[in-house]
Amino acid sequence: MKHEKIENSDLSYSPCRYGASRMLFRGPRKRLDLPYIAFVGGTETYGKFIEKPFPQLVEKAMRQTCVNFGCVNGGIDAFVNDPTIMGICSEADLTVVQVMGANYLSNRFYSVHPRRNDRFLRASTVLQAIYQDVDFSEYSFTRHMLGALHTKSIERFDTVVVELREAWLARMRNMLKQIGDRVILLWFSEDLMADEHWSERPGQLQVDPLFITASMIDELRPMVKDVVVANPTERAISQGSRGMFFPPSQAKAASEMLGVDCHVEASAALVPKIRDQLYAI
């Protein structure tokens, strides 16, 4: 998979596969015949440009194997349709699921790539009927396409947002049923988990995870053990890309990601909650 290749030899992701899964994950490959904690999520969980992403920091603190199933630009679809990974997660002592955006999944309006979920494949006839004034062949990425739809018509766009949220909740329930109830949901983002309308946030379509509200997370609470919110402090955010490994061509992308100290804080937020679940009497 091209997006897992890097140009900088100072950081190796040691890509590996598990079982029959077609997905490449960050290695080294971990043993699954001993107790382990599974981590499912997108670019942040994978730890792109980060030498020690939060799953690795949790592993060091817990002294227990942590298997990183993070996927660069991945969403729910990358995992929920992979029986191998869902099976491995169901056998884990605990699974940490990063909350991923609602734009990264196939729905009634459009389809995404089955593994790299930020890739827009095609619009359905329903969406084409709603947006007859849009040439969908111009778009390769979901966020770019959604930005164009928003620019065309805010009223019509709200219909799209409603569909994405409904699809996200249905897909999350599917995933959690496959994994079981030994799950912690992780909100790892600069953006607060709130019910504020997405259009009222400063970043609008740049918010992560996109279109997910606190009320949506609340609907999932009965299916999980806990919800951990890891909003990086201003101090961590101010460090920018310091300590990250990336080639010059990726400097802008790295500057937009959560940095090393943000991962340290996410690990610190997770460890006590994981301990509570694993060692509760």
C-alpha positions as a printed Julia matrix, in Angstrom:
281×3 Matrix{Float64}:
   0.0     0.0     0.0
   1.67    3.2    -1.16
   0.47    5.37    1.72
   2.36    3.23    4.21
   5.71    3.9     2.55
   7.93    6.62    3.98
  10.75    8.7     2.59
  12.62    9.15    5.85
  14.96    6.32    6.84
  15.14    7.58   10.45
  11.75    6.06   11.25
  10.62    2.58   10.26
   7.0     1.5    10.61
   7.93   -2.18   10.07
   4.62   -2.84    8.24
   3.08   -6.23    8.9
  -0.11   -8.24    8.4
  -2.16  -10.42   10.69
  -3.8   -13.61    9.49
  -5.91  -13.29    6.35
  -6.3    -9.51    6.66
  -5.28   -7.54    3.56
  -4.43   -4.49    5.64
  -0.88   -3.45    6.51
  -0.39   -2.33   10.09
   2.44   -0.77   12.03
   4.88   -3.36   13.3
   6.76   -5.12   14.53
   4.21   -7.92   14.43
   3.02   -8.87   17.91
   2.3   -12.31   19.38
  -1.38  -13.03   19.88
  -0.99  -16.17   21.98
  -0.34  -14.1    25.13
  -2.62  -11.49   26.78
  -2.82   -8.31   24.71
  -4.64   -5.0    24.3
  -5.82   -4.07   20.8
  -5.89   -0.53   19.42
  -8.13    0.35   16.49
  -8.13    3.76   14.85
  -6.95    6.1    12.14
  -3.79    8.07   11.45
  -3.33    9.08   15.11
  -3.47    5.5    16.37
  -1.07    4.4    13.62
   1.27    7.18   14.7
   2.35    8.56   11.36
   5.62   10.49   11.79
   5.62    9.55   15.5
   8.38    7.27   16.83
   6.35    6.14   19.84
   2.6     6.63   19.29
   0.24    6.3    22.23
  -0.37    2.51   21.82
   3.38    1.96   22.27
   3.47    4.31   25.27
   0.57    2.42   26.84
   2.42   -0.86   26.25
   5.47    0.44   28.12
   3.39    1.76   31.02
   1.2    -1.35   31.29
   3.98   -3.86   30.57
   1.49   -5.75   28.43
   1.51   -6.39   24.69
  -0.38   -3.72   22.75
  -1.28   -4.48   19.13
  -1.54   -1.4    16.91
  -4.28   -1.76   14.3
  -4.16    1.92   13.39
  -4.7     2.64    9.7
  -3.51    5.79    7.95
  -6.62    7.67    6.8
  -8.71    4.76    8.02
 -12.31    4.88    9.2
 -14.77    2.36   10.57
 -15.16    0.59    7.21
 -11.51   -0.47    7.19
 -12.14   -2.58   10.29
 -15.79   -3.57   10.49
 -15.57   -5.45    7.18
 -12.35   -7.27    8.15
 -13.32  -10.47   10.02
  -9.68  -11.22   10.86
  -9.14   -7.97   12.75
 -12.57   -8.06   14.36
 -11.82  -11.6    15.54
  -8.47  -10.59   17.0
 -10.07   -7.66   18.82
 -12.8    -9.89   20.22
 -10.09  -12.07   21.8
  -8.19   -9.13   23.32
  -8.24   -8.4    27.04
  -9.41   -4.93   26.03
  -9.77   -2.97   22.79
  -9.27    0.79   22.54
 -11.24    2.21   19.62
 -10.34    5.7    18.48
 -13.4     7.71   17.46
 -13.05    8.23   13.7
 -14.89   10.69   11.45
 -18.25   10.06    9.81
 -16.84   11.11    6.44
 -14.67    7.97    6.29
 -17.36    5.4     5.48
 -19.56    4.24    2.64
 -23.18    5.28    2.98
 -26.4     5.82    1.07
 -24.86    8.81   -0.73
 -21.32    7.75   -1.65
 -18.74    4.94   -1.46
 -15.19    5.03   -0.12
 -12.16    2.82   -0.68
 -12.52   -0.31    1.5
  -9.18    0.23    3.26
  -8.08    3.81    2.67
 -11.36    5.33    3.69
 -10.47    8.93    2.86
 -10.64    8.0    -0.83
 -13.9     8.91   -2.54
 -14.92    6.3    -5.12
 -18.35    7.22   -6.45
 -21.56    9.08   -5.73
 -24.86    7.18   -5.59
 -27.73    8.06   -7.88
 -29.48    9.55   -4.84
 -26.65   12.03   -4.19
 -26.37   12.82   -7.89
 -30.07   13.63   -7.93
 -29.68   15.96   -4.93
 -26.62   17.63   -6.44
 -27.28   17.68  -10.16
 -24.98   20.7   -10.44
 -21.88   18.8    -9.25
 -19.44   16.79  -11.38
 -18.36   14.09   -8.92
 -15.63   12.83  -11.25
 -13.54   15.82  -10.16
 -13.04   14.48   -6.62
 -10.72   11.83   -5.21
 -11.02   12.55   -1.48
 -14.11   12.62    0.71
 -13.31   15.85    2.56
 -12.62   17.69   -0.71
 -15.89   16.41   -2.17
 -17.87   17.31    0.95
 -16.36   20.79    0.93
 -17.63   21.27   -2.62
 -21.13   20.1    -1.65
 -21.17   22.49    1.3
 -20.15   25.39   -0.94
 -22.94   24.57   -3.41
 -25.76   24.47   -0.87
 -25.78   24.53    2.93
 -29.44   23.39    2.99
 -28.8    20.33    0.85
 -25.58   19.62    2.72
 -27.43   19.16    6.01
 -29.2    16.19    4.4
 -25.81   14.64    3.71
 -24.62   15.22    7.29
 -27.73   13.52    8.72
 -27.08   10.46    6.52
 -23.41   10.27    7.48
 -24.24   10.4    11.18
 -26.87    7.69   10.9
 -24.49    5.49    8.9
 -21.7     6.1    11.44
 -23.83    5.07   14.4
 -25.05    1.93   12.62
 -21.51    0.96   11.63
 -20.15    1.63   15.12
 -22.85   -0.56   16.68
 -21.91   -3.28   14.2
 -18.23   -3.0    15.12
 -18.87   -3.02   18.86
 -21.13   -6.06   18.58
 -18.35   -7.91   16.76
 -15.69   -6.94   19.31
 -17.78   -7.36   22.44
 -18.17   -5.07   25.43
 -14.48   -5.0    26.49
 -13.99   -1.69   24.7
 -12.82    1.81   25.6
 -13.72    4.57   23.16
 -11.0     7.2    22.74
 -11.71   10.77   21.64
  -8.23   12.0    20.64
  -8.53   15.42   19.05
  -7.89   19.13   19.47
 -11.64   19.6    19.04
 -13.92   19.24   22.03
 -16.5    16.49   22.24
 -19.67   18.59   22.19
 -23.09   18.98   20.59
 -22.27   22.32   19.04
 -23.35   22.38   15.38
 -20.4    21.57   13.13
 -20.94   24.8    11.15
 -20.49   26.87   14.32
 -17.02   25.49   14.98
 -14.03   27.54   13.78
 -12.7    24.76   11.55
 -16.08   23.62   10.18
 -15.14   20.79    7.79
 -11.64   20.58    9.27
 -13.0    19.39   12.62
 -11.87   15.91   13.71
 -13.55   13.54   14.1
 -15.85   15.12   11.53
 -19.6    15.36   12.3
 -19.37   13.34   15.54
 -21.22   14.83   18.52
 -21.24   14.14   22.25
 -24.82   12.85   21.92
 -23.69   10.28   19.35
 -21.0     9.05   21.73
 -23.58    8.9    24.53
 -25.69    6.53   22.42
 -22.74    4.11   22.37
 -21.87    4.27   26.08
 -24.07    1.28   27.02
 -22.02   -0.87   24.6
 -18.56    0.02   25.99
 -16.7    -0.01   29.3
 -15.62    3.63   29.22
 -15.09    6.73   27.1
 -11.76    8.56   27.39
 -11.47   12.13   26.15
  -7.9    13.18   25.32
  -7.89   16.82   24.25
  -4.23   17.92   24.07
  -3.22   20.85   26.24
  -2.13   24.13   24.68
   1.42   23.33   25.78
   1.4    20.02   23.87
  -0.13   21.59   20.78
   2.43   24.42   20.86
   5.23   21.87   20.33
   3.98   21.4    16.78
   5.96   18.83   14.8
   8.98   18.91   17.15
  10.29   15.39   17.66
   8.41   13.98   14.66
  10.12   12.22   11.75
   9.1    13.27    8.25
  10.67   14.19    4.92
  10.65   17.87    3.85
   7.85   17.18    1.38
   5.59   16.16    4.28
   6.32   19.14    6.57
   2.89   20.73    6.08
   1.08   17.44    6.69
   3.12   16.84    9.84
   2.34   20.33   11.16
  -1.38   19.54   10.98
  -1.11   16.34   13.03
  -1.13   15.75   16.76
   2.49   15.77   17.87
   4.7    13.79   20.22
   3.53   15.45   23.43
  -0.1    15.0    22.41
   0.52   11.25   22.23
   2.16   11.32   25.65
  -0.93   13.02   27.08
  -3.28   10.57   25.36
  -1.34    7.67   26.87
  -1.5     9.28   30.3
  -5.27    9.63   29.98
  -5.71    6.02   28.85
  -3.45    4.12   31.25
  -5.47    4.61   34.48
  -8.72    3.78   32.67
  -7.21    0.64   31.16
  -5.89   -0.39   34.58
  -9.36    0.13   36.06
 -10.85   -2.26   33.51
  -8.14   -4.92   33.56
  -7.62   -5.06   37.29
 -11.07   -4.23   38.62
 -12.05   -6.53   41.47
